[in-house]
Amino acid sequence: MNKTRISRVGEEIKKELSILLQREMKDPRIGFVTVTAVEVTSDLQLAKVFISVFGSEEQRQASLSGLQKAKGFLRSEIGKRVKLRHVPDFVFKLDQSIDYGNKIETILREISTEGESKHE
């Protein structure tokens, strides 16, 4: 299938999922969740949804389990909003890139302060 179409479908699903999670979800387990990326397979059967959750590790796991429980509702709503013959199955994964970026930034700050203290 055309990679441009797959990319557009992924972006449309990402946009609609973000709106659904902000406005429609009533589950208290799902906290401050941001959809960072959606990767759709070439046959449009599976979509990996990468999410970032603000909070502790327990809140992340609770949000992830809440999303797993709401998968059917989310698929049906995406089916209504995005015109596809078949709505892909969602696999929710935590996006660790923000945590990784914060870790790198902390290390760079430590190196910077050590360098400044040596020069003084």
C-alpha positions as CSV (number, residue, x, y, z in Angstrom):
1,M,0.0,0.0,0.0
2,N,1.1,3.6,-0.6
3,K,3.3,4.9,2.3
4,T,1.8,8.3,2.0
5,R,-1.7,6.9,2.6
6,I,-0.5,4.8,5.5
7,S,1.1,7.9,7.0
8,R,-2.1,10.0,6.5
9,V,-4.3,7.3,8.1
10,G,-1.9,7.1,11.1
11,E,-2.0,10.9,11.5
12,E,-5.8,11.0,11.3
13,I,-6.1,8.2,13.9
14,K,-3.6,10.1,16.1
15,K,-5.7,13.3,15.9
16,E,-9.0,11.6,16.5
17,L,-7.6,9.5,19.4
18,S,-6.2,12.6,21.0
19,I,-9.6,14.3,20.8
20,L,-11.4,11.2,22.2
21,L,-9.0,10.9,25.1
22,Q,-9.4,14.6,26.1
23,R,-13.1,14.9,25.7
24,E,-14.9,11.6,25.7
25,M,-13.1,9.3,28.2
26,K,-14.6,9.1,31.6
27,D,-12.4,6.5,33.1
28,P,-10.6,7.9,36.2
29,R,-7.6,5.6,35.7
30,I,-6.8,7.4,32.5
31,G,-4.8,10.5,33.6
32,F,-3.1,13.1,31.6
33,V,-2.4,11.0,28.4
34,T,-0.9,12.4,25.2
35,V,-0.8,10.4,22.0
36,T,2.7,10.9,20.6
37,A,2.7,8.7,17.6
38,V,0.7,6.1,15.7
39,E,2.3,3.5,13.5
40,V,-0.1,1.7,11.2
41,T,0.9,-1.6,9.4
42,S,0.9,-1.7,5.6
43,D,-2.3,-3.7,5.6
44,L,-4.1,-1.4,8.0
45,Q,-4.9,-4.3,10.4
46,L,-2.8,-3.1,13.4
47,A,-2.0,0.3,14.8
48,K,0.7,0.8,17.5
49,V,-0.4,3.8,19.6
50,F,2.5,5.4,21.5
51,I,1.3,7.4,24.5
52,S,3.0,9.6,27.1
53,V,1.5,9.8,30.5
54,F,2.3,12.6,33.0
55,G,2.7,11.1,36.5
56,S,4.3,8.3,38.4
57,E,4.9,4.7,37.1
58,E,1.8,3.5,38.9
59,Q,-0.3,6.2,37.1
60,R,1.3,5.2,33.8
61,Q,0.4,1.5,34.3
62,A,-3.2,2.5,35.5
63,S,-3.7,4.6,32.4
64,L,-2.3,1.9,30.1
65,S,-4.7,-0.7,31.6
66,G,-7.6,1.8,31.3
67,L,-6.8,2.3,27.7
68,Q,-6.7,-1.5,27.1
69,K,-10.2,-1.8,28.7
70,A,-11.5,1.1,26.5
71,K,-10.0,-0.3,23.3
72,G,-13.4,-1.4,21.9
73,F,-15.0,1.9,22.6
74,L,-12.1,3.8,21.0
75,R,-12.2,1.5,17.9
76,S,-15.9,2.1,17.4
77,E,-15.5,5.8,17.8
78,I,-12.6,5.9,15.3
79,G,-14.7,3.9,12.9
80,K,-17.4,6.5,13.1
81,R,-15.0,9.5,12.6
82,V,-12.4,8.1,10.2
83,K,-13.8,6.6,7.0
84,L,-12.1,3.3,6.7
85,R,-13.3,-0.1,5.5
86,H,-11.6,-1.8,8.4
87,V,-10.6,0.0,11.7
88,P,-7.2,-1.3,12.8
89,D,-6.7,-3.0,16.2
90,F,-4.9,-0.8,18.7
91,V,-1.8,-1.8,20.7
92,F,-1.0,0.8,23.3
93,K,2.7,1.3,24.2
94,L,4.3,3.8,26.6
95,D,6.5,6.3,24.8
96,Q,9.8,6.4,26.8
97,S,11.4,9.1,24.6
98,I,10.4,12.0,26.9
99,D,11.9,10.2,30.0
100,Y,15.0,9.4,27.9
101,G,15.3,13.1,26.9
102,N,15.0,14.2,30.5
103,K,17.7,11.8,31.5
104,I,20.1,13.0,28.8
105,E,19.4,16.6,29.8
106,T,20.2,15.9,33.5
107,I,23.5,14.2,32.5
108,L,24.4,17.1,30.3
109,R,23.6,19.6,33.1
110,E,25.8,17.6,35.5
111,I,28.7,17.6,33.0
112,S,28.3,21.3,32.5
113,T,28.4,22.1,36.2
114,E,31.4,19.9,36.7
115,G,33.2,21.7,33.8
116,E,32.4,25.1,35.3
117,S,33.7,24.1,38.7
118,K,37.0,22.8,37.2
119,H,37.6,26.1,35.4
120,E,37.1,28.2,38.5
